[in-house]
Amino acid sequence: MAEALDRFPNSLWAKTAAAMDASPSLVEDISCDVTIVGAGFTGLRAALALAEAGSRVVVIDAGDVGWGASGRTGGQVNPMLPFNGPDQLQKLLGPTYFERLTDVSLNSADELFALIRRYNIDCDARQHGWLRVDHCQKVREVSWRNAQNWNRFGAGMTQVTGPELLRLSGSPAYQSGILAPKGGAVQPMSLVRGLARASLEAGAQIFGRTAALRLEQSGGPWTVHTQGGRIRSEWVILATNGYSDGLLSGLSRTVMPLVSIQIATDPLSEAQIGAILPDGQTISDTRRVIMYARREPGNQMVFGGMGRQLPSGEIIGFDWLVRDATRIFPRLANVQWKYRWGGCIALTEDRLPHLHEPKKGLIAGLGYNGRGVAMSHVMGRVLAERVLGARPESLPFPISSVRRMPFRSVQMMGMGTAVWWMRLQDRLEVSHG
Ligand SMILES: Cc1cc2nc3c(=O)[nH]c(=O)nc-3n(C[C@H](O)[C@H](O)[C@H](O)COP(=O)(O)OP(=O)(O)OC[C@H]3O[C@@H](n4cnc5c(N)ncnc54)[C@H](O)[C@@H]3O)c2cc1C
């Protein structure tokens, strides 16, 4: 286990998660019905559904269970795609897929919490709602109008302002916001391990420190080559999201990896944490350089935002984040932010999750745009349904081609400047109310 976690030793989730032994590495040639590359939420949700349906499933990960975003995430269960209002989504998708995707995304949190209950996964799951707060007066009206438009499809959101918002958030930085009642939080490393355990019990096999190096199709079946052995199967599912590499040509270029970082405290005294998020909602704001935060049942605070990864692999931006946390929750000015970690979110050009089926027997699901805790579970379920025979045209996600994101390299090169510029715009808007 130590080896898999060494890569992000400063994570609160790694420290407090339900224990799980390291997965063995693959050391021989094997065969199965479905090989899944990636042991995060997407891959393991698919594995669980497939193993329960009687398929012989093998999951491999270059790290181990939860090594990617799933073990590092903010763990906020946000039941929405990152579209402010439904109109834009409707225009993008047309009526059929708009209806299906709206339905699965608005119900994605309920679906995830039901799954956690069904498998009795101990991951501090709580569905107390999500506060999405407006960073300035200018967005208040638009935000509420968009929420009302989503309410036509069952989102059930309400507007919160003034003293009630101050009471719920414990932050003087916001005057208005939206409360999405289906939102919530999980301890993500415990969740991903719980899914792994349920998949193993259903008969799946999981191998860690087993990178898929090459894919080969000979006639019908696929062979996944790894250093320790080959896996032969009828189907291969790629569930590699922001950690996609060159395994399937072009896949990594369909998404732009964006680094999100978090800081967390040890348990704080009542005097220190005071009235921050007393009812247990999660919170995030409408800034371009978003902040998100949560209060843990043991009075630990977790605060997240955007960071950057240097070519050396080092992740930076934590000092900014500490300053931001203090600005938003002034009473946290003197606390120690002992835990610091980060990981990769996968952005797509159209901000939609993508389902690809580039060849017979090969499918991929990725691109959750920072809203993957709930949506990756929907995607994993849908990938499994496709393997089990669902017709492509019946799925909630349209099957799209593996298409390179335009100007991706330029955008990645300019990321540092772009973040600086967005931060400045946010600040100006905040200071002008
Ligand atoms: C810091 C952070 C905060 C976030 N906060 C939130 C949040 O609060 N709410 C929310 O909804 N979403 C959030 N997200 C996004 C969400 O966590 C992800 O969308 C989701 O976890 C993606 O799950 P996944 O299983 O698709 O991918 P991952 O969990 O990233 O798993 C991909 C796996 O593929 C493996 N892999 C890649 N290539 C290979 C290969 N060739 N061979 C073998 N294995 C391979 C990797 O090792 C990795 O473990 C956050 C993400 C980050 C990084």
The ligand as a Tripos MOL2 file, in Angstrom:
@<TRIPOS>MOLECULE
LIG
   53    58     1     0     0
SMALL
NO_CHARGES

@<TRIPOS>ATOM
      1 C1         -7.8650   17.6750   -6.6830 C.3       1 LIG1
      2 C2         -9.1540   17.2900   -7.3570 C.ar      1 LIG1
      3 C3        -10.3540   17.7300   -6.8240 C.ar      1 LIG1
      4 C4        -11.5670   17.3490   -7.4280 C.ar      1 LIG1
      5 N1        -12.7350   17.6900   -6.8120 N.ar      1 LIG1
      6 C5        -13.8960   17.2440   -7.3140 C.ar      1 LIG1
      7 C6        -15.0990   17.4590   -6.5940 C.ar      1 LIG1
      8 O1        -15.0960   17.9960   -5.4840 O.2       1 LIG1
      9 N2        -16.2670   17.0300   -7.1480 N.ar      1 LIG1
     10 C7        -16.2980   16.3860   -8.3530 C.ar      1 LIG1
     11 O2        -17.3850   16.0230   -8.7970 O.2       1 LIG1
     12 N3        -15.1570   16.1090   -9.0330 N.ar      1 LIG1
     13 C8        -13.9680   16.5040   -8.5410 C.ar      1 LIG1
     14 N4        -12.8070   16.1830   -9.1730 N.ar      1 LIG1
     15 C9        -12.8670   15.3360  -10.3870 C.3       1 LIG1
     16 C10       -13.1060   13.8440  -10.0650 C.3       1 LIG1
     17 O3        -12.3230   13.4810   -8.9680 O.3       1 LIG1
     18 C11       -12.7300   12.9870  -11.2900 C.3       1 LIG1
     19 O4        -13.5310   13.3960  -12.3690 O.3       1 LIG1
     20 C12       -12.9580   11.4910  -11.0780 C.3       1 LIG1
     21 O5        -12.3370   11.0430   -9.9020 O.3       1 LIG1
     22 C13       -12.4280   10.7350  -12.2830 C.3       1 LIG1
     23 O6        -12.4310    9.3520  -11.9930 O.3       1 LIG1
     24 P1        -11.8620    8.3210  -13.0460 P.3       1 LIG1
     25 O7        -12.0000    6.9810  -12.4680 O.co2     1 LIG1
     26 O8        -12.4630    8.5510  -14.3850 O.co2     1 LIG1
     27 O9        -10.3130    8.7110  -13.2130 O.3       1 LIG1
     28 P2         -9.1130    8.5790  -12.1760 P.3       1 LIG1
     29 O10        -9.5710    8.4250  -10.7960 O.co2     1 LIG1
     30 O11        -8.1580    9.6830  -12.4840 O.co2     1 LIG1
     31 O12        -8.4440    7.1860  -12.5710 O.3       1 LIG1
     32 C14        -7.6850    7.0060  -13.7420 C.3       1 LIG1
     33 C15        -6.6760    5.9080  -13.4400 C.3       1 LIG1
     34 O13        -6.1430    5.4580  -14.6890 O.3       1 LIG1
     35 C16        -4.8330    4.9920  -14.4110 C.3       1 LIG1
     36 N5         -4.0920    4.8920  -15.6760 N.ar      1 LIG1
     37 C17        -3.9120    5.8540  -16.6080 C.ar      1 LIG1
     38 N6         -3.2200    5.3380  -17.6580 N.ar      1 LIG1
     39 C18        -2.9790    4.0330  -17.3830 C.ar      1 LIG1
     40 C19        -2.3100    2.9750  -18.0710 C.ar      1 LIG1
     41 N7         -1.7370    3.1380  -19.2770 N.pl3     1 LIG1
     42 N8         -2.2510    1.7560  -17.4790 N.ar      1 LIG1
     43 C20        -2.8270    1.5460  -16.2540 C.ar      1 LIG1
     44 N9         -3.4540    2.5200  -15.5620 N.ar      1 LIG1
     45 C21        -3.5380    3.7460  -16.1230 C.ar      1 LIG1
     46 C22        -4.2600    6.0260  -13.4470 C.3       1 LIG1
     47 O14        -3.1880    5.4860  -12.7030 O.3       1 LIG1
     48 C23        -5.4800    6.3720  -12.6020 C.3       1 LIG1
     49 O15        -5.4810    5.7060  -11.3660 O.3       1 LIG1
     50 C24       -11.5650   16.5470   -8.6210 C.ar      1 LIG1
     51 C25       -10.3510   16.1260   -9.1620 C.ar      1 LIG1
     52 C26        -9.1590   16.4760   -8.5360 C.ar      1 LIG1
     53 C27        -7.8760   15.9830   -9.1210 C.3       1 LIG1
@<TRIPOS>BOND
     1     1     2 1
     2     2     3 ar
     3     2    52 ar
     4     3     4 ar
     5     4     5 ar
     6     4    50 ar
     7     5     6 ar
     8     6     7 ar
     9     6    13 1
    10     7     8 2
    11     7     9 ar
    12     9    10 ar
    13    10    11 2
    14    10    12 ar
    15    12    13 ar
    16    13    14 ar
    17    14    15 1
    18    14    50 ar
    19    15    16 1
    20    16    17 1
    21    16    18 1
    22    18    19 1
    23    18    20 1
    24    20    21 1
    25    20    22 1
    26    22    23 1
    27    23    24 1
    28    24    25 2
    29    24    26 1
    30    24    27 1
    31    27    28 1
    32    28    29 2
    33    28    30 1
    34    28    31 1
    35    31    32 1
    36    32    33 1
    37    33    34 1
    38    33    48 1
    39    34    35 1
    40    35    36 1
    41    35    46 1
    42    36    37 ar
    43    36    45 ar
    44    37    38 ar
    45    38    39 ar
    46    39    40 ar
    47    39    45 ar
    48    40    41 1
    49    40    42 ar
    50    42    43 ar
    51    43    44 ar
    52    44    45 ar
    53    46    47 1
    54    46    48 1
    55    48    49 1
    56    50    51 ar
    57    51    52 ar
    58    52    53 1
@<TRIPOS>SUBSTRUCTURE
     1 LIG1         1 GROUP 0 **** ****
